[in-house]
């Protein structure tokens, strides 16, 4: 699934999660041409960019060839808030659950970047598709309720 189509899918899939108020597409021109802005019911926001690796043998100038396989099993919704705040790294599990629970036959798997023995430098999540392509959703901004976006991004707080 290519970035523009994933952006459309993510907007719909994430909006179905019980603790998410709104989901909107966003971009920052050529620096971040695709992304998703998520507003949780607490008012906190996470903005993530979308990048992509092509499926083996895929050519960007050719048409997209979606491949369907087994739909991922539904997963339980993880706890999102602790003490009224959202832990930014813990939110990865919640967004992964939303992607997996959307029931797309193109999605093979998804996981948060903080999982495993060596968490990634920046929070986010990745999605693997049955055609071999991958989407990478790196968090660019994490804002508390009422906070305005500023700066260059990626200077994320622990909780929002």
N, C-alpha and C positions, 0 to 999 in steps of 0.2 A: 504494500500500500504506500503510495507516494505521499509526500508531506501535505499537499493541498487537500487530498481526499481524506487523509488521516485527521487533519484539522476539523473537517466537517464531521467525521465519525466521532472524534473526541468531544466536540461540543455537545452532540446528542447523547453520547454514552455517559459523560460525566454529569450532565444535567439530571440524570435519573437517580443519582446517589441521594440518599435521604438527608445528608448534612450539607448539601450544596445548594445555595440559593440561585446563583446564575453562572452561566458559562458563556464566554464570548471569544470569538477569534480576535487576534491582534497581530501586529507586525511592527518591526522597526526598519522598514526599507530593506536594503540589501544586507544589513548587518544581521537581522533576524527576520527573514521573509515570512515565516509561519510561526504562530504561537497560539496559546490558549490562556485566557485570563479567567481564573476560577474565584468566585466569591462564595465563601462558606456562610452558613446560617449565623455564625458568630460575627460576621462582618469582615473577618480576616480574608486576605486575598493571597493567592499564589499565581504567579505568571510564569509559564514555562515556554521555552522555545521548542521548536520541532526541527530536528535534522534527520538525515536518512542515509542508509546504505542500500544500494540496489541489490536486487536478487541476482544470483550468479547468471551471467549471460544476458542480463537485461541491458537495453540501450535506452538512454534518456530521451533520445529523439524518436523512439518508437512508441507505439501504444502500450499502455499498462495492461498486463495480463494477470488479473487476480486469480489466485488459486485457493480453493476451499478445501478444508479438511475437517477433522473433528473439532466441534465447538468446545472451548475450554469449560471445565466443570465450574459451576457457580461456587464462589467462596463466601464465607461470612464477612459481614462488614466489620472491620477492626475498629476498636475504640479510637476516636479522633481527638477528643479533647481531654486535657488533664488540668484540673484547676481552672477551667474556663478558657484555657489557651490551647492552641494547636501546636504541637511539636512539629517543626518543619520537616525533619527527617521521618518522623512517624507518619506524616501525611502521605508519604510515598505508598505505603501499604494500602491506604484508603483509595487513592487514585488508581492503583493497580487493580484493586477489587472492582472498581467501577468499570474499568476496561474489560476485565475478564467476565464480569456479570452482564455485559451488554449482549452476549450471545452471538458474536460475529464468527462465522465459519472461516474467515480469513486469518483470524488471530490464532497463533499456535501457543504462545505463552507471553507472560509479562512479569517483570520483577523490578523492585526498587533498587536504586544504586547503593543504598546503605546496607543492603543484605550482604551476607557473606563475611568472611574474616577481615577483609580490607575494604571499608566503605570508601566510596568515591569522594573526591575533594568537594564536589558540588552535588547537592541532592537532586533527585529526579527519578525517572523510571524509563525503562526500555520495553519495547514491544517487538516480539519476533513473529513473523508471518509465515504461513505455510509455503509461500513461494520462495522463502529464503531472505527476503528483504527485512530490514530492521529500522525501527523508528526510535530516536533518542529524544527524550523530553527532559531537558536540563532546566532546573528552576533558575529563572533570571531575577525575580523579585518576590519577596515575601513581606506583606504589609499587615500591620495591625488594623483593626477597624478604625476608619476615619483618617488613617495615615495616607499622605499623598506620595505617589511614586516620584523618585528623584535619583540622581546619581547614575552611574553606568551599569548598575546591576551586579549581581552575584555576591554582594556583601550582605549575606542573609543572616537574620537573627536566628537564635535557637528556637524561639517560639513566637507565635503571633496571636 
